[in-house]
């Protein structure tokens, strides 16, 4: 039997995008107007800056990710774009409509799926969608046809008359998606949409988001703190402590790392060893907790030279290709998950 948590299969993500190019277009072609435009966005809570001058654009029919740990500002930006709150400063538009001055028009353009469940589990899937349709002024046979169509698309047509409380977590998430898509929005906003899903349901959700982008040309903006999900996006905005610290394709962001990433565990004082490495090889090293991190071309060949230079001072060495967390460390000087929780030193870097 098919797994009830699985979404209908869709096309895989496009690969090999030119950095900065709209999906399906060469970088030399003129860009279409942005689906989402954010300019110098600022917001503070009781003196703490949640957003500090963030500017970005999301292109039409793009799968765009807001990546950041808790406290980075991504959920605040999501709530502003969803017309749920006003910022302290800056501007934003969706499909040309001003998010702050024309919220009613913006709400006609967007579908929103929140991290916290918003379906009424005591109602059937059909009843949940009919209520949403009424909020958008839909009624009669047109609403009935649209509800049937969207339930079929998310694979819930055979469960339409069952209460949502009988659904698995993955099926409830699909019903949330159906609510967000019912009124045919051109932009879909999702806040941590895979929360609580098993790995298979998470993978299938992302496959479905790719299908929305490719087949229906819907612009999708997703907040996430998961690196493997961020890798699936066409482009990313990486946020840290309210600031935009990275913007580009996953491949383009990782290409800025100079070669391989080496991570050492020092036998003694890591800061002292990092200083010795800088003095000996001129490598800017970061001390992260008890470990030393630096970047070097042809990292595997350098391991032997490094071990011979400091006998007995290194307990372990690992070499890896750059990932998105390396981009985060490269841009911020601290790790993704413990920013503000530990003091990190940097040797040889301003």
Buried (B, 14 or more C-beta within 10 A) or exposed (E): EEEBBBBEEBEEBEEEBEEEBBBEBEEEEEEEEBBBBBEBBBBBEEEEBBBBBBBBBBBBBBBBBBBBBEBBBBBBBBBBBBBEEEBEEBBBBBBEBEBBEBBEBBBBBBBBBBBEBBBEEEBBBBBBBBEBBEEBEBEEEEBBEBBBEBBBBBBBBEBBEBBBEEBBBBBBBBBBBBBBBBBEBBBBBBBBBBBBBBEEBBBBBBBBBBBBBBEEEBBBBBBBBBBEBBBBBBBBBBBBBBBBBBBBBBEBBBEBBBBBBBBBBBEEEBBEBBBBBBEEBEBBBBBBBEBBBBBBEEBEEBBEEBBEEBEEBBEEBEBEEBBBBBBBBBBBBBBBEEBEEEEBBBBBEE
